[in-house]
Amino acid sequence: MQALINGEVNLWTIIVWTVLAFPLALLGGALAGIKLAGKDLGIKLAAMVGALFGPVAAVPGVLLALLALALG
């Protein structure tokens, strides 16, 4: 836990941030799907599609950011 506070990047911090990023990406994708296509597709379908595509960008983005922090 101290590694998270100090900003050190190790296996523990990678696992924690990836596990935190996944549900937040699901939620963000669902909300974005509802906002963008809720009227056209229906709220439930738009939320499901948004939640499907939300982690596609967020999780690799978190992993790339952690890689950049580890190298820098």
NORBELLIN-V871991 format. One record per helix or strand of 2 or more residues. SS is the DSSP state (H for helix, E for strand). FROM is the first residue (numbers start at 1). TO is the last residue. Records with the same first field share a line. If there is no record, write none. Layout:
SS->FROM-TO ; FROM-TO
This chain:
H->2-6 ; 11-41 ; 43-71
